[in-house]
């Protein structure tokens, strides 16, 4: 459970057509409403670009992953570029195992393939 352990910090840079959402902590079912609200507010302004900063996201489960995929679909639907930056090991592995890394292929580094002996 995330409780107070999950935060979405919204920042607009010098370019008012771009918004950055920094996800901090552990994103699970409890954090989904907060993220959905932040994304809805962000997309309501129709920015040219949204950056999801995952450098401080230490955990994400399937509920959080679902919201990220929905955000990509929403962004595509309103012609907004959605970039994901800084997926740490657990999040990057979740993306790879579920194939979501393909959805964010332009913005995420690829994990090296695992060798099973």
KOLGU-4560 file (N, C-alpha, C; in nm, 3 decimals, padded with zeros to 5 digits):
<recs>
<n_xx: 00.083 n_yy: -00.118 n_zz: 00.000 ca_xx: 00.000 ca_yy: 00.000 ca_zz: 00.000 c_xx: 00.088 c_yy: 00.125 c_zz: 00.000 mol: A seq: 1 type: UNK>
<n_xx: 00.048 n_yy: 00.222 n_zz: -00.076 ca_xx: 00.131 ca_yy: 00.341 ca_zz: -00.085 c_xx: 00.101 c_yy: 00.441 c_zz: 00.024 mol: A seq: 2 type: UNK>
<n_xx: -00.025 n_yy: 00.471 n_zz: 00.048 ca_xx: -00.058 ca_yy: 00.575 ca_zz: 00.145 c_xx: 00.022 c_yy: 00.700 c_zz: 00.115 mol: A seq: 3 type: UNK>
<n_xx: 00.085 n_yy: 00.758 n_zz: 00.217 ca_xx: 00.161 ca_yy: 00.882 ca_zz: 00.196 c_xx: 00.294 c_yy: 00.856 c_zz: 00.125 mol: A seq: 4 type: UNK>
<n_xx: 00.327 n_yy: 00.731 n_zz: 00.096 ca_xx: 00.455 ca_yy: 00.699 ca_zz: 00.033 c_xx: 00.461 c_yy: 00.727 c_zz: -00.116 mol: A seq: 5 type: UNK>
<n_xx: 00.353 n_yy: 00.770 n_zz: -00.177 ca_xx: 00.353 ca_yy: 00.802 ca_zz: -00.320 c_xx: 00.315 c_yy: 00.948 c_zz: -00.338 mol: A seq: 6 type: UNK>
<n_xx: 00.387 n_yy: 01.014 n_zz: -00.428 ca_xx: 00.358 ca_yy: 01.154 ca_zz: -00.460 c_xx: 00.371 c_yy: 01.177 c_zz: -00.609 mol: A seq: 7 type: UNK>
<n_xx: 00.293 n_yy: 01.270 n_zz: -00.659 ca_xx: 00.309 ca_yy: 01.322 ca_zz: -00.795 c_xx: 00.343 c_yy: 01.469 c_zz: -00.780 mol: A seq: 8 type: UNK>
<n_xx: 00.458 n_yy: 01.507 n_zz: -00.829 ca_xx: 00.501 ca_yy: 01.646 ca_zz: -00.823 c_xx: 00.497 c_yy: 01.702 c_zz: -00.964 mol: A seq: 9 type: UNK>
<n_xx: 00.416 n_yy: 01.805 n_zz: -00.984 ca_xx: 00.398 ca_yy: 01.864 ca_zz: -01.116 c_xx: 00.485 c_yy: 01.988 c_zz: -01.129 mol: A seq: 10 type: UNK>
<n_xx: 00.554 n_yy: 01.995 n_zz: -01.242 ca_xx: 00.640 ca_yy: 02.112 ca_zz: -01.267 c_xx: 00.627 c_yy: 02.149 c_zz: -01.414 mol: A seq: 11 type: UNK>
<n_xx: 00.618 n_yy: 02.278 n_zz: -01.437 ca_xx: 00.622 ca_yy: 02.330 ca_zz: -01.574 c_xx: 00.754 c_yy: 02.401 c_zz: -01.590 mol: A seq: 12 type: UNK>
<n_xx: 00.820 n_yy: 02.375 n_zz: -01.699 ca_xx: 00.948 ca_yy: 02.439 ca_zz: -01.725 c_xx: 00.929 c_yy: 02.577 c_zz: -01.785 mol: A seq: 13 type: UNK>
<n_xx: 01.036 n_yy: 02.626 n_zz: -01.844 ca_xx: 01.028 ca_yy: 02.756 ca_zz: -01.912 c_xx: 00.933 c_yy: 02.751 c_zz: -02.030 mol: A seq: 14 type: UNK>
<n_xx: 00.925 n_yy: 02.632 n_zz: -02.090 ca_xx: 00.834 ca_yy: 02.611 ca_zz: -02.202 c_xx: 00.697 c_yy: 02.576 c_zz: -02.145 mol: A seq: 15 type: UNK>
<n_xx: 00.602 n_yy: 02.669 n_zz: -02.151 ca_xx: 00.471 ca_yy: 02.647 ca_zz: -02.092 c_xx: 00.390 c_yy: 02.539 c_zz: -02.163 mol: A seq: 16 type: UNK>
<n_xx: 00.438 n_yy: 02.495 n_zz: -02.277 ca_xx: 00.367 ca_yy: 02.388 ca_zz: -02.349 c_xx: 00.414 c_yy: 02.250 c_zz: -02.308 mol: A seq: 17 type: UNK>
<n_xx: 00.503 n_yy: 02.244 n_zz: -02.209 ca_xx: 00.554 ca_yy: 02.116 ca_zz: -02.160 c_xx: 00.532 c_yy: 02.106 c_zz: -02.009 mol: A seq: 18 type: UNK>
<n_xx: 00.496 n_yy: 01.988 n_zz: -01.965 ca_xx: 00.474 ca_yy: 01.964 ca_zz: -01.823 c_xx: 00.550 c_yy: 01.839 c_zz: -01.783 mol: A seq: 19 type: UNK>
<n_xx: 00.607 n_yy: 01.842 n_zz: -01.664 ca_xx: 00.677 ca_yy: 01.726 ca_zz: -01.609 c_xx: 00.602 c_yy: 01.679 c_zz: -01.485 mol: A seq: 20 type: UNK>
<n_xx: 00.573 n_yy: 01.550 n_zz: -01.482 ca_xx: 00.515 ca_yy: 01.489 ca_zz: -01.363 c_xx: 00.620 c_yy: 01.396 c_zz: -01.305 mol: A seq: 21 type: UNK>
<n_xx: 00.667 n_yy: 01.430 n_zz: -01.187 ca_xx: 00.768 ca_yy: 01.346 ca_zz: -01.121 c_xx: 00.695 c_yy: 01.252 c_zz: -01.025 mol: A seq: 22 type: UNK>
<n_xx: 00.713 n_yy: 01.122 n_zz: -01.047 ca_xx: 00.649 ca_yy: 01.022 ca_zz: -00.962 c_xx: 00.751 c_yy: 00.977 c_zz: -00.857 mol: A seq: 23 type: UNK>
<n_xx: 00.710 n_yy: 00.982 n_zz: -00.732 ca_xx: 00.800 ca_yy: 00.955 ca_zz: -00.621 c_xx: 00.741 c_yy: 00.847 c_zz: -00.531 mol: A seq: 24 type: UNK>
<n_xx: 00.821 n_yy: 00.748 n_zz: -00.498 ca_xx: 00.779 ca_yy: 00.646 ca_zz: -00.402 c_xx: 00.737 c_yy: 00.517 c_zz: -00.467 mol: A seq: 25 type: UNK>
<n_xx: 00.627 n_yy: 00.461 n_zz: -00.417 ca_xx: 00.577 ca_yy: 00.331 ca_zz: -00.463 c_xx: 00.436 c_yy: 00.349 c_zz: -00.518 mol: A seq: 26 type: UNK>
<n_xx: 00.421 n_yy: 00.323 n_zz: -00.646 ca_xx: 00.291 ca_yy: 00.339 ca_zz: -00.712 c_xx: 00.219 c_yy: 00.204 c_zz: -00.717 mol: A seq: 27 type: UNK>
<n_xx: 00.113 n_yy: 00.195 n_zz: -00.639 ca_xx: 00.027 ca_yy: 00.078 ca_zz: -00.644 c_xx: -00.118 c_yy: 00.126 c_zz: -00.646 mol: A seq: 28 type: UNK>
<n_xx: -00.210 n_yy: 00.038 n_zz: -00.619 ca_xx: -00.352 ca_yy: 00.070 ca_zz: -00.628 c_xx: -00.390 c_yy: 00.194 c_zz: -00.547 mol: A seq: 29 type: UNK>
<n_xx: -00.327 n_yy: 00.214 n_zz: -00.432 ca_xx: -00.361 ca_yy: 00.329 ca_zz: -00.349 c_xx: -00.318 c_yy: 00.462 c_zz: -00.413 mol: A seq: 30 type: UNK>
<n_xx: -00.213 n_yy: 00.460 n_zz: -00.494 ca_xx: -00.164 ca_yy: 00.582 ca_zz: -00.556 c_xx: -00.229 c_yy: 00.615 c_zz: -00.689 mol: A seq: 31 type: UNK>
<n_xx: -00.303 n_yy: 00.520 n_zz: -00.745 ca_xx: -00.365 ca_yy: 00.538 ca_zz: -00.877 c_xx: -00.456 c_yy: 00.660 c_zz: -00.885 mol: A seq: 32 type: UNK>
<n_xx: -00.546 n_yy: 00.684 n_zz: -00.788 ca_xx: -00.632 ca_yy: 00.802 ca_zz: -00.800 c_xx: -00.553 c_yy: 00.933 c_zz: -00.806 mol: A seq: 33 type: UNK>
<n_xx: -00.448 n_yy: 00.943 n_zz: -00.727 ca_xx: -00.366 ca_yy: 01.064 ca_zz: -00.728 c_xx: -00.300 c_yy: 01.084 c_zz: -00.865 mol: A seq: 34 type: UNK>
<n_xx: -00.247 n_yy: 00.977 n_zz: -00.922 ca_xx: -00.183 ca_yy: 00.987 ca_zz: -01.053 c_xx: -00.286 c_yy: 01.019 c_zz: -01.161 mol: A seq: 35 type: UNK>
<n_xx: -00.401 n_yy: 00.953 n_zz: -01.157 ca_xx: -00.506 ca_yy: 00.981 ca_zz: -01.257 c_xx: -00.550 c_yy: 01.127 c_zz: -01.252 mol: A seq: 36 type: UNK>
<n_xx: -00.565 n_yy: 01.180 n_zz: -01.132 ca_xx: -00.604 ca_yy: 01.320 ca_zz: -01.116 c_xx: -00.499 c_yy: 01.414 c_zz: -01.173 mol: A seq: 37 type: UNK>
<n_xx: -00.373 n_yy: 01.387 n_zz: -01.142 ca_xx: -00.264 ca_yy: 01.471 ca_zz: -01.193 c_xx: -00.256 c_yy: 01.465 c_zz: -01.345 mol: A seq: 38 type: UNK>
<n_xx: -00.274 n_yy: 01.346 n_zz: -01.401 ca_xx: -00.270 ca_yy: 01.332 ca_zz: -01.547 c_xx: -00.389 c_yy: 01.403 c_zz: -01.612 mol: A seq: 39 type: UNK>
<n_xx: -00.507 n_yy: 01.390 n_zz: -01.554 ca_xx: -00.626 ca_yy: 01.455 ca_zz: -01.610 c_xx: -00.608 c_yy: 01.607 c_zz: -01.610 mol: A seq: 40 type: UNK>
<n_xx: -00.557 n_yy: 01.662 n_zz: -01.501 ca_xx: -00.533 ca_yy: 01.806 ca_zz: -01.495 c_xx: -00.430 c_yy: 01.848 c_zz: -01.599 mol: A seq: 41 type: UNK>
<n_xx: -00.328 n_yy: 01.768 n_zz: -01.613 ca_xx: -00.222 ca_yy: 01.797 ca_zz: -01.710 c_xx: -00.277 c_yy: 01.795 c_zz: -01.853 mol: A seq: 42 type: UNK>
<n_xx: -00.346 n_yy: 01.688 n_zz: -01.889 ca_xx: -00.398 ca_yy: 01.674 ca_zz: -02.025 c_xx: -00.507 c_yy: 01.776 c_zz: -02.055 mol: A seq: 43 type: UNK>
<n_xx: -00.577 n_yy: 01.827 n_zz: -01.954 ca_xx: -00.680 ca_yy: 01.928 ca_zz: -01.976 c_xx: -00.622 c_yy: 02.056 c_zz: -02.036 mol: A seq: 44 type: UNK>
<n_xx: -00.495 n_yy: 02.081 n_zz: -02.011 ca_xx: -00.428 ca_yy: 02.200 ca_zz: -02.065 c_xx: -00.371 c_yy: 02.176 c_zz: -02.205 mol: A seq: 45 type: UNK>
<n_xx: -00.385 n_yy: 02.054 n_zz: -02.254 ca_xx: -00.337 ca_yy: 02.017 ca_zz: -02.388 c_xx: -00.192 c_yy: 02.060 c_zz: -02.414 mol: A seq: 46 type: UNK>
<n_xx: -00.099 n_yy: 02.014 n_zz: -02.330 ca_xx: 00.041 ca_yy: 02.051 ca_zz: -02.354 c_xx: 00.095 c_yy: 01.981 c_zz: -02.478 mol: A seq: 47 type: UNK>
<n_xx: 00.200 n_yy: 02.035 n_zz: -02.534 ca_xx: 00.265 ca_yy: 01.970 ca_zz: -02.648 c_xx: 00.340 c_yy: 01.845 c_zz: -02.604 mol: A seq: 48 type: UNK>
<n_xx: 00.393 n_yy: 01.852 n_zz: -02.480 ca_xx: 00.474 ca_yy: 01.740 ca_zz: -02.430 c_xx: 00.451 c_yy: 01.722 c_zz: -02.281 mol: A seq: 49 type: UNK>
<n_xx: 00.444 n_yy: 01.595 n_zz: -02.240 ca_xx: 00.438 ca_yy: 01.558 ca_zz: -02.099 c_xx: 00.552 c_yy: 01.462 c_zz: -02.074 mol: A seq: 50 type: UNK>
<n_xx: 00.629 n_yy: 01.492 n_zz: -01.971 ca_xx: 00.739 ca_yy: 01.405 ca_zz: -01.931 c_xx: 00.702 c_yy: 01.339 c_zz: -01.799 mol: A seq: 51 type: UNK>
<n_xx: 00.703 n_yy: 01.208 n_zz: -01.798 ca_xx: 00.684 ca_yy: 01.133 ca_zz: -01.674 c_xx: 00.823 c_yy: 01.098 c_zz: -01.622 mol: A seq: 52 type: UNK>
<n_xx: 00.863 n_yy: 01.162 n_zz: -01.516 ca_xx: 00.994 ca_yy: 01.143 ca_zz: -01.456 c_xx: 00.984 c_yy: 01.032 c_zz: -01.352 mol: A seq: 53 type: UNK>
<n_xx: 01.046 n_yy: 00.918 n_zz: -01.382 ca_xx: 01.036 ca_yy: 00.801 ca_zz: -01.294 c_xx: 01.162 c_yy: 00.777 c_zz: -01.212 mol: A seq: 54 type: UNK>
<n_xx: 01.254 n_yy: 00.872 n_zz: -01.212 ca_xx: 01.381 ca_yy: 00.853 ca_zz: -01.141 c_xx: 01.362 c_yy: 00.821 c_zz: -00.993 mol: A seq: 55 type: UNK>
<n_xx: 01.256 n_yy: 00.871 n_zz: -00.932 ca_xx: 01.232 ca_yy: 00.848 ca_zz: -00.789 c_xx: 01.118 c_yy: 00.750 c_zz: -00.763 mol: A seq: 56 type: UNK>
<n_xx: 01.074 n_yy: 00.680 n_zz: -00.868 ca_xx: 00.970 ca_yy: 00.579 ca_zz: -00.852 c_xx: 01.039 c_yy: 00.445 c_zz: -00.825 mol: A seq: 57 type: UNK>
<n_xx: 01.030 n_yy: 00.398 n_zz: -00.702 ca_xx: 01.104 ca_yy: 00.276 ca_zz: -00.665 c_xx: 01.024 c_yy: 00.149 c_zz: -00.686 mol: A seq: 58 type: UNK>
<n_xx: 00.891 n_yy: 00.162 n_zz: -00.705 ca_xx: 00.806 ca_yy: 00.044 ca_zz: -00.722 c_xx: 00.683 c_yy: 00.083 c_zz: -00.803 mol: A seq: 59 type: UNK>
<n_xx: 00.638 n_yy: -00.009 n_zz: -00.888 ca_xx: 00.514 ca_yy: 00.009 ca_zz: -00.962 c_xx: 00.452 c_yy: -00.128 c_zz: -00.980 mol: A seq: 60 type: UNK>
<n_xx: 00.322 n_yy: -00.139 n_zz: -00.949 ca_xx: 00.254 ca_yy: -00.266 ca_zz: -00.972 c_xx: 00.166 c_yy: -00.255 c_zz: -01.096 mol: A seq: 61 type: UNK>
<n_xx: 00.085 n_yy: -00.358 n_zz: -01.121 ca_xx: 00.005 ca_yy: -00.360 ca_zz: -01.244 c_xx: -00.099 c_yy: -00.249 c_zz: -01.247 mol: A seq: 62 type: UNK>
<n_xx: -00.150 n_yy: -00.207 n_zz: -01.131 ca_xx: -00.248 ca_yy: -00.098 ca_zz: -01.129 c_xx: -00.183 c_yy: 00.033 c_zz: -01.175 mol: A seq: 63 type: UNK>
<n_xx: -00.064 n_yy: 00.059 n_zz: -01.127 ca_xx: 00.010 ca_yy: 00.178 ca_zz: -01.170 c_xx: 00.049 c_yy: 00.169 c_zz: -01.316 mol: A seq: 64 type: UNK>
<n_xx: 00.091 n_yy: 00.051 n_zz: -01.358 ca_xx: 00.129 ca_yy: 00.029 ca_zz: -01.497 c_xx: 00.012 c_yy: 00.059 c_zz: -01.590 mol: A seq: 65 type: UNK>
<n_xx: -00.106 n_yy: 00.016 n_zz: -01.549 ca_xx: -00.227 ca_yy: 00.041 ca_zz: -01.628 c_xx: -00.249 c_yy: 00.190 c_zz: -01.651 mol: A seq: 66 type: UNK>
<n_xx: -00.229 n_yy: 00.270 n_zz: -01.547 ca_xx: -00.249 ca_yy: 00.415 ca_zz: -01.559 c_xx: -00.146 c_yy: 00.475 c_zz: -01.654 mol: A seq: 67 type: UNK>
<n_xx: -00.024 n_yy: 00.426 n_zz: -01.650 ca_xx: 00.080 ca_yy: 00.476 ca_zz: -01.740 c_xx: 00.046 c_yy: 00.445 c_zz: -01.886 mol: A seq: 68 type: UNK>
<n_xx: -00.005 n_yy: 00.325 n_zz: -01.911 ca_xx: -00.045 ca_yy: 00.287 ca_zz: -02.047 c_xx: -00.166 c_yy: 00.370 c_zz: -02.091 mol: A seq: 69 type: UNK>
<n_xx: -00.261 n_yy: 00.392 n_zz: -02.001 ca_xx: -00.376 ca_yy: 00.477 ca_zz: -02.032 c_xx: -00.330 c_yy: 00.619 c_zz: -02.065 mol: A seq: 70 type: UNK>
<n_xx: -00.230 n_yy: 00.667 n_zz: -01.992 ca_xx: -00.177 ca_yy: 00.802 ca_zz: -02.017 c_xx: -00.119 c_yy: 00.811 c_zz: -02.157 mol: A seq: 71 type: UNK>
<n_xx: -00.051 n_yy: 00.707 n_zz: -02.200 ca_xx: 00.006 ca_yy: 00.706 ca_zz: -02.336 c_xx: -00.105 c_yy: 00.711 c_zz: -02.439 mol: A seq: 72 type: UNK>
<n_xx: -00.211 n_yy: 00.634 n_zz: -02.418 ca_xx: -00.324 ca_yy: 00.634 ca_zz: -02.512 c_xx: -00.392 c_yy: 00.771 c_zz: -02.515 mol: A seq: 73 type: UNK>
<n_xx: -00.409 n_yy: 00.831 n_zz: -02.399 ca_xx: -00.470 ca_yy: 00.965 ca_zz: -02.394 c_xx: -00.383 c_yy: 01.067 c_zz: -02.466 mol: A seq: 74 type: UNK>
<n_xx: -00.254 n_yy: 01.062 n_zz: -02.439 ca_xx: -00.161 ca_yy: 01.156 ca_zz: -02.504 c_xx: -00.166 c_yy: 01.139 c_zz: -02.656 mol: A seq: 75 type: UNK>
<n_xx: -00.163 n_yy: 01.015 n_zz: -02.702 ca_xx: -00.170 ca_yy: 00.991 ca_zz: -02.846 c_xx: -00.301 c_yy: 01.045 c_zz: -02.905 mol: A seq: 76 type: UNK>
<n_xx: -00.409 n_yy: 01.032 n_zz: -02.829 ca_xx: -00.540 ca_yy: 01.076 ca_zz: -02.876 c_xx: -00.553 c_yy: 01.227 c_zz: -02.889 mol: A seq: 77 type: UNK>
<n_xx: -00.473 n_yy: 01.302 n_zz: -02.813 ca_xx: -00.480 ca_yy: 01.448 ca_zz: -02.821 c_xx: -00.353 c_yy: 01.508 c_zz: -02.883 mol: A seq: 78 type: UNK>
<n_xx: -00.275 n_yy: 01.423 n_zz: -02.947 ca_xx: -00.152 ca_yy: 01.465 ca_zz: -03.018 c_xx: -00.052 c_yy: 01.533 c_zz: -02.924 mol: A seq: 79 type: UNK>
<n_xx: -00.036 n_yy: 01.475 n_zz: -02.806 ca_xx: 00.063 ca_yy: 01.521 ca_zz: -02.709 c_xx: 00.174 c_yy: 01.417 c_zz: -02.702 mol: A seq: 80 type: UNK>
<n_xx: 00.296 n_yy: 01.463 n_zz: -02.704 ca_xx: 00.409 ca_yy: 01.372 ca_zz: -02.689 c_xx: 00.419 c_yy: 01.333 c_zz: -02.542 mol: A seq: 81 type: UNK>
<n_xx: 00.427 n_yy: 01.203 n_zz: -02.514 ca_xx: 00.445 ca_yy: 01.155 ca_zz: -02.378 c_xx: 00.579 c_yy: 01.085 c_zz: -02.371 mol: A seq: 82 type: UNK>
<n_xx: 00.666 n_yy: 01.137 n_zz: -02.285 ca_xx: 00.799 ca_yy: 01.079 ca_zz: -02.266 c_xx: 00.809 c_yy: 01.021 c_zz: -02.126 mol: A seq: 83 type: UNK>
<n_xx: 00.874 n_yy: 00.906 n_zz: -02.116 ca_xx: 00.901 ca_yy: 00.844 ca_zz: -01.987 c_xx: 01.052 c_yy: 00.845 c_zz: -01.970 mol: A seq: 84 type: UNK>
<n_xx: 01.097 n_yy: 00.896 n_zz: -01.855 ca_xx: 01.241 ca_yy: 00.904 ca_zz: -01.830 c_xx: 01.274 c_yy: 00.842 c_zz: -01.696 mol: A seq: 85 type: UNK>
<n_xx: 01.385 n_yy: 00.769 n_zz: -01.693 ca_xx: 01.444 ca_yy: 00.724 ca_zz: -01.569 c_xx: 01.381 c_yy: 00.605 c_zz: -01.501 mol: A seq: 86 type: UNK>
<n_xx: 01.332 n_yy: 00.508 n_zz: -01.574 ca_xx: 01.276 ca_yy: 00.390 ca_zz: -01.509 c_xx: 01.387 c_yy: 00.311 c_zz: -01.440 mol: A seq: 87 type: UNK>
<n_xx: 01.379 n_yy: 00.299 n_zz: -01.309 ca_xx: 01.477 ca_yy: 00.223 ca_zz: -01.234 c_xx: 01.454 c_yy: 00.074 c_zz: -01.252 mol: A seq: 88 type: UNK>
<n_xx: 01.540 n_yy: -00.007 n_zz: -01.196 ca_xx: 01.543 ca_yy: -00.151 ca_zz: -01.222 c_xx: 01.408 c_yy: -00.221 c_zz: -01.211 mol: A seq: 89 type: UNK>
<n_xx: 01.336 n_yy: -00.205 n_zz: -01.099 ca_xx: 01.211 ca_yy: -00.277 ca_zz: -01.082 c_xx: 01.107 c_yy: -00.232 c_zz: -01.184 mol: A seq: 90 type: UNK>
<n_xx: 01.099 n_yy: -00.102 n_zz: -01.206 ca_xx: 01.001 ca_yy: -00.048 ca_zz: -01.300 c_xx: 01.038 c_yy: -00.087 c_zz: -01.444 mol: A seq: 91 type: UNK>
<n_xx: 01.165 n_yy: -00.076 n_zz: -01.478 ca_xx: 01.210 ca_yy: -00.114 ca_zz: -01.612 c_xx: 01.185 c_yy: -00.262 c_zz: -01.637 mol: A seq: 92 type: UNK>
<n_xx: 01.206 n_yy: -00.344 n_zz: -01.535 ca_xx: 01.181 ca_yy: -00.489 ca_zz: -01.550 c_xx: 01.032 c_yy: -00.516 c_zz: -01.570 mol: A seq: 93 type: UNK>
<n_xx: 00.947 n_yy: -00.447 n_zz: -01.495 ca_xx: 00.803 ca_yy: -00.462 ca_zz: -01.512 c_xx: 00.763 c_yy: -00.424 c_zz: -01.655 mol: A seq: 94 type: UNK>
<n_xx: 00.817 n_yy: -00.313 n_zz: -01.703 ca_xx: 00.789 ca_yy: -00.271 ca_zz: -01.841 c_xx: 00.833 c_yy: -00.378 c_zz: -01.940 mol: A seq: 95 type: UNK>
<n_xx: 00.951 n_yy: -00.434 n_zz: -01.921 ca_xx: 01.004 ca_yy: -00.534 ca_zz: -02.013 c_xx: 00.922 c_yy: -00.663 c_zz: -02.009 mol: A seq: 96 type: UNK>
<n_xx: 00.888 n_yy: -00.709 n_zz: -01.890 ca_xx: 00.814 ca_yy: -00.835 ca_zz: -01.876 c_xx: 00.673 c_yy: -00.826 c_zz: -01.934 mol: A seq: 97 type: UNK>
<n_xx: 00.614 n_yy: -00.709 n_zz: -01.929 ca_xx: 00.477 ca_yy: -00.692 ca_zz: -01.977 c_xx: 00.470 c_yy: -00.642 c_zz: -02.122 mol: A seq: 98 type: UNK>
<n_xx: 00.584 n_yy: -00.608 n_zz: -02.179 ca_xx: 00.587 ca_yy: -00.557 ca_zz: -02.315 c_xx: 00.558 c_yy: -00.409 c_zz: -02.325 mol: A seq: 99 type: UNK>
<n_xx: 00.540 n_yy: -00.342 n_zz: -02.212 ca_xx: 00.511 ca_yy: -00.199 ca_zz: -02.212 c_xx: 00.633 c_yy: -00.119 c_zz: -02.258 mol: A seq: 100 type: UNK>
<n_xx: 00.750 n_yy: -00.178 n_zz: -02.248 ca_xx: 00.868 ca_yy: -00.107 ca_zz: -02.299 c_xx: 00.852 c_yy: -00.076 c_zz: -02.447 mol: A seq: 101 type: UNK>
<n_xx: 00.774 n_yy: -00.155 n_zz: -02.519 ca_xx: 00.747 ca_yy: -00.128 ca_zz: -02.660 c_xx: 00.660 c_yy: -00.003 c_zz: -02.676 mol: A seq: 102 type: UNK>
<n_xx: 00.569 n_yy: 00.020 n_zz: -02.582 ca_xx: 00.481 ca_yy: 00.136 ca_zz: -02.587 c_xx: 00.562 c_yy: 00.264 c_zz: -02.571 mol: A seq: 103 type: UNK>
<n_xx: 00.663 n_yy: 00.259 n_zz: -02.484 ca_xx: 00.747 ca_yy: 00.374 ca_zz: -02.457 c_xx: 00.885 c_yy: 00.358 c_zz: -02.521 mol: A seq: 104 type: UNK>
<n_xx: 00.892 n_yy: 00.285 n_zz: -02.631 ca_xx: 01.020 ca_yy: 00.247 ca_zz: -02.691 c_xx: 01.111 c_yy: 00.364 c_zz: -02.725 mol: A seq: 105 type: UNK>
<n_xx: 01.055 n_yy: 00.476 n_zz: -02.764 ca_xx: 01.139 ca_yy: 00.589 ca_zz: -02.802 c_xx: 01.203 c_yy: 00.659 c_zz: -02.684 mol: A seq: 106 type: UNK>
<n_xx: 01.153 n_yy: 00.634 n_zz: -02.563 ca_xx: 01.200 ca_yy: 00.711 ca_zz: -02.450 c_xx: 01.266 c_yy: 00.631 c_zz: -02.340 mol: A seq: 107 type: UNK>
<n_xx: 01.260 n_yy: 00.498 n_zz: -02.347 ca_xx: 01.320 ca_yy: 00.417 ca_zz: -02.242 c_xx: 01.440 c_yy: 00.339 c_zz: -02.294 mol: A seq: 108 type: UNK>
<n_xx: 01.546 n_yy: 00.334 n_zz: -02.214 ca_xx: 01.659 ca_yy: 00.250 ca_zz: -02.254 c_xx: 01.619 c_yy: 00.103 c_zz: -02.242 mol: A seq: 109 type: UNK>
<n_xx: 01.672 n_yy: 00.022 n_zz: -02.327 ca_xx: 01.643 ca_yy: -00.120 ca_zz: -02.325 c_xx: 01.728 c_yy: -00.190 c_zz: -02.220 mol: A seq: 110 type: UNK>
<n_xx: 01.665 n_yy: -00.285 n_zz: -02.151 ca_xx: 01.741 ca_yy: -00.369 ca_zz: -02.060 c_xx: 01.812 c_yy: -00.476 c_zz: -02.143 mol: A seq: 111 type: UNK>
<n_xx: 01.932 n_yy: -00.516 n_zz: -02.100 ca_xx: 01.997 ca_yy: -00.624 ca_zz: -02.174 c_xx: 01.917 c_yy: -00.752 c_zz: -02.158 mol: A seq: 112 type: UNK>
<n_xx: 01.919 n_yy: -00.838 n_zz: -02.260 ca_xx: 01.845 ca_yy: -00.963 ca_zz: -02.249 c_xx: 01.904 c_yy: -01.051 c_zz: -02.140 mol: A seq: 113 type: UNK>
<n_xx: 01.818 n_yy: -01.129 n_zz: -02.076 ca_xx: 01.864 ca_yy: -01.219 ca_zz: -01.970 c_xx: 01.899 c_yy: -01.353 c_zz: -02.031 mol: A seq: 114 type: UNK>
<n_xx: 02.003 n_yy: -01.410 n_zz: -01.981 ca_xx: 02.046 ca_yy: -01.542 ca_zz: -02.029 c_xx: 02.006 c_yy: -01.645 c_zz: -01.925 mol: A seq: 115 type: UNK>
<n_xx: 01.936 n_yy: -01.747 n_zz: -01.970 ca_xx: 01.895 ca_yy: -01.855 ca_zz: -01.880 c_xx: 01.984 c_yy: -01.974 c_zz: -01.912 mol: A seq: 116 type: UNK>
<n_xx: 02.050 n_yy: -02.021 n_zz: -01.811 ca_xx: 02.139 ca_yy: -02.137 ca_zz: -01.829 c_xx: 02.078 c_yy: -02.261 c_zz: -01.773 mol: A seq: 117 type: UNK>
</recs>
